[in-house]
């Protein structure tokens, strides 16, 4: 079973604040389906079903005692008490009360039979084997690709990872490929059933959130032992975070420029805009009460809903550290895009395409390089600088910022540059930042920036 996933959740990887923040999101997100990378690898491949991987000599053991891989991957995938089991529960979510409420509001019948839902809560493979079960939810092949051509070769003596990829296995060790696959549901795609638009959220679906390194840790089903590293490579957590930010921005902009996704009737598709810039209290009184905070990164007229720029802000911080020569041009492209939204859709889509190209260039640069502890320290520090922190005026950008500090701090712990004890002390401030964004209707930007700055200062002291 040389190609199988193995699964050990990283102990102490996540703060309690983060787990609480993501609970609703993880319950409702699922299959990773039909990204360009996945389509290239899996076109025409039959999905055989989870049962095809579940033998005791494969991935169905009750203990992680395999010689090459853990071999208890199915057990971990089904684990009900941790986020590692959420993919297996994705279809069951559609049978629950909240899903019934959403489906009733949308008038789509049963959520468990609606293509609008199955695209991300199950594996809607075009070709299915005898052991395929839709109720398995997000199964092995939803992420790893249809196994009909590689299920035998991936455990054959002498088989290589490269040959299995050539047969249709998705190379998830490639950060751009992994991001593209994950984003299909954890952000959205142009495929049927993989875009949680404003109407679906208005009907009751939770807001979509995504961070590649964090979500990879939540769903990790392998040990990075010597065998894994020899066949693939050691994961670079900071690289995953940075590539994820770039690919998430590119995906958002590419969908925005798609006429089937960027508009809804006579309106723009509000999914792309910062929810809480509009969902604020309205005061009707003589003395005006300002409910928003000016954002220096958004040159837009008063009253315009801002584009959700959470990934732009994080990517700007990463670029300042790793690509200072291109950081200025990227930030200018970001500002130009915001400004173009006040002109017309033609101007905005042209600016979106330029910004998307800049984001992909950064993703390529990140994926081709490597990140050390110095970059992790510097990115945390940069997020808390006035130039970046001043842009954290809204809930969504602030959520992304605290996830970034948390995940980069964890990377420093894993690399041995920060001790578990030191990290525990820093996470007191991280958790205070989470508290400031725990309730989107009671977001406290000043408290958030203070707590995040305190966490960054504590990390800086350990540098």
N, C-alpha and C positions, 0 to 999 in steps of 0.2 A: 504493500500500500504506500509506495514511495511518494505519491502525489497527494495523499489525503490531507485534509485540514486537521490540525490538532488544536486542542482548546484549553487554555488556562487563562482565566481572567486575571489581570494584573492586580495584585493585592494593593490596597490603599491608593489605587489609581485616581479615584474620583472623590471630590468633596461631597458631603451630604447636600450642600446647596445645589450642586449640579445635578445630582440624581433626582432631587425633587423637581427641579426646573424642567427636566427632560421626560419625566414620567409619562405625561399625557402624549407627548410627541412620539415616543417610542412605541406606545401601544397602537398608535394609528398609522405608523409607517411600516412599509414592508418590502415587497419584491423589488429587486434591482434589475430592470428589464429594458432591453432594446436600446441601450446606449450605442453610439457608433461602434465602439470597441466590441461590445457584446454582439451586435449584429454581424460584424465582420467575422467573428469567431464562431458564431452559433447558427448562422443561416442554414436552414435545412437539417439541423441536428435534432434528433428525437430526445425528448426529455423522458427519462426512464422512471423517475420517481424516487422519493427518499428511500423506499424499501429496497431499492437496488443497491444502496450503499450501506445497509444496516446489518449485514452479516457479522457474526462474532469474529470472523477473521478479517473483517474490513473495518468499519467505523461504528459497530454496534455493541462493543464491549461495555461492561458495567464499571470497569476500572481502566485507568490510563496506564496500562502496562505493556503497550506495544513496543516492539524493538526499534521501529523506525519513526512511526508517528504514534500519537496517543492511543488511537483506536476507540476512544469513548466519545467521539465527536457528536454522534446522534444524541447521546445523553445530554451533552452540554447544550446542544441546539434546542432540546426540549425543556431545559431547566426552567421551571416556573418561577423560581424565587429571585432571579437576577435578570438584568437586561439581555444576557446572552440567549435567553429563551424567547425573546419577543418575536423573532421572525417565525417561529413555529406556531405562534398564537395569532398571527396576523389575520388568518381567515376567520378564526373563532370570534374575533372582535366584531366582524360583520353580523354576527348573530345576536349581538348585545343590544341593550336598551338604547344606548346613545346612537348607534348606527341606525337602528329602526327610526329614531327621531329624525336623523339627518335625511334618510331616504324618504321619509314621509314629507318632509319639508320640500324636498327636491322633486317629488312625484315620480320616483324611478322604480317603484315596486320594492322588492326585497333587495337589501344591500348585498346579500350573499349571492345574488344572481346578476347584479348590475355591472356591466362592463366598466362603468365610471369608477367602480370600487375595486373590481377584481384586478385591474392593472397593477395595483400596488399592494393588495392584500392577499394575492395568490400568485401562482406562476401560470399566466395565460399562454403557455407554450402552444404553438400551432400544431406540432407533432408530439403525440404522447404515447408512451409505452403502456403495457398492460398493468404495470404496478404504480402508475402515476395516479395521485389522488389530489384533487383540487383543495380538499380540506387540509392538506399538509401545509398550506400557507406558503410562506417563503422558504422553499426547500433548497437543497444543496445546489441544484442546477440553476436556480434563479440567479445565483451569484457566479457559479463556476462554469456555467454554460451546459447546453445539452450534451449528455454523456455518451450517446450511442456510439460515437467513433473513438472515444478515448477511455471508456470505463475499463476495458481489458488491458489496454497498453499501459495505463498509469500504475499498475502494480506488477507489470511483467519485468522479469529480470533483464537488466540492460536498457530499459526504457529511460529516456531522458525527459526532463521538463520541457525542453524545446520541442521535442517530437510530439509530446502531448498537447502543447499549445497549437502546434500545426494541425492537430486533429480536432481542435475546437475547444480545448480547455482555456478558460479566460485567465490571462496572466495578471492576477490581482496583486502580485508583488510590484508591478509597475504603478507608481503613484498616479500617473495621469489616467491609466486605464481604470484603476480602482475608483478614482474620483468620478469618472464618467459613468461607471456602472452604478455607484451609490447615489449619485445625483438624480438618476432617473426617477426615483421615488422620494428620496429625501430632499428633493428640491422641485423636480418636475422635468418632463420631457414633452416632445411633440407627439408621442404615441398615445393611442386611446387609453383612457383610464389612468394617465400618469401626470395629471396636472390639476392640483387642488386650487381651483380658481376662487375668485372672491365670492361667487354664489355658493360654492360648497362650504367655504368657511362661514359665510353668513348663516348657512343652514345648521351649523354646529360643529364642523370639523376644526380641530385645533390648528393653530398657526404652524407652518412648517419651519423647522430649524435644522441646521446642518453644520457639522464641523468634522472633517475627515479623520483626523487622528483620534479624536474622542470617540467617534462612532466605530472606528476600527477597533479600538480597545474594548468597547462594549461588546462587540461581536467576535472577538478574536477566538478562533477555534484551533489554535496551533501553538506549539512551543517553538521558539526560535533557537533550536539546538544546532550543533555543528552540521548535522545533515541538512537541515533546512537552509542554513546559510550557504552551504556549498552548492545546493541546487538552485537557490533563488538569490538571496542576499539578506543581510541584516536590515531590518526596518529602521528608517531614520524618522523618528517621531516629529522632529521639527520640520523636516522636508515634507512629510505628509500634511502637516498643518498648513504650510505655505502653499503647496500645490493645491490643496483643497480650497483655500481661499481664492486662488486665481481661477480655478476651474468652476467654482460656484458663481463667481462674477461673470465669467464667460457664458455659462449656461443661462443665467438670468438675462443677460443682454441679448443672447441669440434667440431666446424665446420671446423677448419683448419685440424684436424686429420681425418675428413671424406673424403675418397678418391673422393667422388662425389662433394665435395665442395672445397677441398684444392688444387686441381690442375685443370688446364684448358689446355687440349692438352699437349704439351711438356713443358709448362710453369707452375710455381706455380701460384695459383690464387692471382693476385696482389691486390685484394680487402683487403687482410689482412695486407698489408704493408703500411707504411706511404707514402701517395700519394706524398707529396711535397718533400720527400727525392730524388725522381727521377724527378719530374716536376720542375726543376730549369733551369735557363739559362745556356747555354753552351758557354764557351769562348775558342776560338782557337787563342792563341797568345803566344808569348815567355814567358811572365810573367804570371805564373799560378794565377788564381783568385779562391780562395776557396769560395764556395757558401754554404757549410754546416758548422755546429758547432759540435765539438766533444761532445759526450754524454757519461758521465761516467757510465750510467746504461746499456750500450750496448757494450759488448765486442765482436764486429764484425770487420772483416777486412775492410780496406778502400775500398769503392766502392760497398759494399753490401747494398741492400735496407733494412732498419730496419723494423721489425714488428711494427705495430701500437701499441704502449705501453701506450696510454693515460689512460686506466683503471688500468694498472699495477702501474703507478706512483701515481694515486689517492689512490689506494688500499694500497700502501706502506705507504702513509701518514696516512690513517685511522688505519692501523695495528700498527704503531708506537705509536699511542695515546691509542687505545683500547685493543690491544693485543701485548704489547711489547715483551712478551716471544716468540711469533711466528713471529714477524716482520722480524727478521734476516733470519730465514729459508725461509720465503716467498721471500724476496729480493734475496737470493741466488738462489732460484728456478727460479726467473725471469731472472737473469743473465745467469744461465745455459741454459735456453731456447734460449736466444739470441745467445749464443755461439754455440749451437747445430745447428742453422740455417746455419752455415758455414760448417757443416760436410756433412750431407745428410738427405734426408727426413725421413728415418727410425729413425735416432737419434733425429731429430727435433720433430717428432710426439711423441716419448717416453717422451721427456722432456716436451712437451706440455701437455701430460696427467698428469704428476706429478704436473705441475703448475696449471692445471685445478682443481685437487683434493685439492691443497692448497687454491685456490680461493673459492671453495665450502665450505671448512672448515671454512673459515672466514665468508662467507655468513651465515652459520648456527649459528656461534657464534654471529654475529651481530643481526640476527633475534630473537635469544633467549634472548637477553639482552635488555637494554634500554639505551638511550643516554640523557644526560643532557646538560645544557648550557656549562659546563666546557669542555666537549668533543668537542662541536662545536667551542668554542674559540681555543682550542688546535689544532684541525685539520687545521683551517685556518692558525694558526701560523706555523704549521709544513709544510704546502704546500709552505710557503715562506722561509723556512730555506734553507741554502746552499745545504744540502744533497738532498733535493727534487727539489728545484728551478733549480739546475744545470742540471737536466734532462729535463727541459722544453726548449728544443732546437728546437722543431719543431712545426709547426702550430697546428696539431691535439691535441697534449698533452697540448698545451697552451690554446686552446679553452676549453678543459675539465677543466683545472685549474681555469679559470676565471668563468666558470659556477659554479664550486664548491664553490668558495668564495662567489659568488652572492647568491646561494641557501642557503648556511649555514648562511650567514648574515641575510637572510630573516627568517630563522628558529629562530635566536636570537631575531628578531623583534617580531615574532609571540609569542614567549615565554615570552616577556616582559623584556628581559635582555638588549635590545638595543632599544632606542627610535626611532621613525620614523625620528625625526629631525637629530639625530646623524647618522643614516643610510644614510640619504640623503647626508650628507657631505662626508661620506666614499665612496658613490657610484660615486662621481666625479672621484676618482682614479680607481674604478672598470670600469667605462666607458672609461677611458683612456686605460686601459688594453684591453677592447673590441676593441677600435680603432686600437690597434696594431695588432689585428687578424681579422679585418673586411675584408680585402682583402687578400686571401691566396697567391696571387702572390706578395704581398708587405709586408709580415710578417716581423716584426722587433723584434727579440728575446730580444735584450738588453732593448729596450723601454718597452717591455711587462713585463719583470722581474722587472724593476724599478717601474712601475705602480702597479703591483701586490704586490710588497713588501711594497709600500707606503700604499696601502689599508689594508694589513695585520697589519702593524704597527698601523694604526688608530684603527683597531678593538682591538688590544692588549691593547691599552690605556684605553679602556672601560671595560676591564676585571675585 
